[in-house]
Amino acid sequence: MPGAHRDPKVSLFVIFHSIWSTSGVLVAEAEDAIAGVAQAHLAALTPNSREALLLNTI
């Protein structure tokens, strides 16, 4: 498989990055006020900040 990595974290990041970079828009409505605030904060992040958050999370 081209681009496959031995480290599962790197592979997950590659998959999540490809999904995140192509969408960029939240598709679900917030279930409550707290989720709405969290989605607003995520939407305000720059693409590089979102990637750093994603990488740090996994």
C-alpha positions in Angstrom: 0.0 0.0 0.0 1.6 3.3 -1.1 2.2 5.7 1.8 1.6 3.1 4.4 3.5 3.5 7.7 4.6 1.1 10.3 3.5 3.3 13.1 -0.3 3.1 13.5 -0.5 6.6 14.9 1.1 8.0 11.7 -1.3 6.0 9.6 -4.3 7.3 11.5 -3.0 10.8 11.2 -2.7 10.5 7.5 -6.3 9.2 7.2 -7.7 11.9 9.5 -5.7 14.6 7.8 -7.0 13.6 4.4 -10.6 13.7 5.7 -10.2 16.9 7.7 -8.4 18.8 4.9 -11.1 17.9 2.3 -14.1 18.7 4.5 -13.3 21.7 6.7 -17.0 22.2 7.4 -18.9 20.7 10.3 -21.8 18.6 9.1 -23.7 17.9 12.3 -25.8 20.3 14.3 -24.7 20.7 17.9 -26.7 18.6 20.3 -26.4 21.2 23.1 -24.9 24.6 24.0 -21.6 23.1 25.1 -21.2 21.2 21.8 -22.0 24.3 19.9 -19.3 26.3 21.7 -16.8 23.5 21.1 -17.7 23.4 17.4 -17.4 27.2 17.1 -13.9 27.0 18.7 -12.8 24.3 16.3 -14.2 26.2 13.3 -12.2 29.2 14.3 -8.9 27.3 14.2 -6.6 27.7 11.3 -5.9 24.6 9.2 -2.4 24.2 10.7 -3.7 24.6 14.2 -6.4 22.0 13.6 -3.7 19.6 12.3 -1.5 20.2 15.4 -4.5 19.5 17.6 -5.3 16.4 15.7 -1.7 15.2 15.8 -1.4 15.9 19.5 -4.7 14.1 20.2 -3.7 10.9 18.5 
